Amino acid sequence: MQLDRVTSVATLPNVTIAIIPQESEVAAWHVHGFAILDDRSDGGGPLVRVETLTTGLSVSDPDAVERYRQAFRLLRESAVFDGQAGALISALMAELRRSR
């Protein structure tokens, strides 16, 4: 159901779905997720929100924010988009159905 929802949300004009295939070599460390917030409603500068297993962190130091931007660029270079991402999702959904 989650993959079906991702497929549905991917059709929205303001959403881009990118997937890093398991077999891809990635030049960035990416054990935990993060979000780069540029357009903050409080008018503050860029902020990175990091979620780890045990806590959430807010990173606002400009040098640290730039390191997360670089990590995002590297991750994006390893990702597939559009039709390729859709094909990976479809293949995974088919595999999950077969394994039931």
Residue pairs with C-beta under 8 A, 6 or more apart in sequence:
3 89
3 92
3 93
3 96
4 93
6 17
6 89
7 86
7 89
7 90
9 15
9 17
10 16
10 17
10 85
10 86
16 81
17 81
17 85
17 86
17 89
18 76
18 79
18 80
18 81
18 85
19 79
19 80
19 84
19 85
19 88
19 89
20 26
20 30
20 75
20 78
20 79
20 80
21 80
21 88
24 78
24 79
25 78
26 74
26 75
26 78
27 74
27 77
27 78
28 70
28 71
28 72
28 74
28 75
28 78
29 71
30 71
30 75
32 50
32 51
32 52
32 53
33 50
33 51
34 48
34 49
34 50
34 51
34 68
34 71
34 72
35 48
35 49
36 46
36 47
36 48
36 65
36 68
36 69
36 72
37 46
37 47
37 48
37 49
38 46
40 46
40 47
44 60
45 60
45 62
46 60
46 62
46 65
47 58
47 59
47 60
47 65
48 58
48 59
48 60
48 64
48 65
48 68
49 56
49 57
49 58
49 59
50 56
50 57
50 58
50 59
51 57
59 65
59 68
79 85
80 88
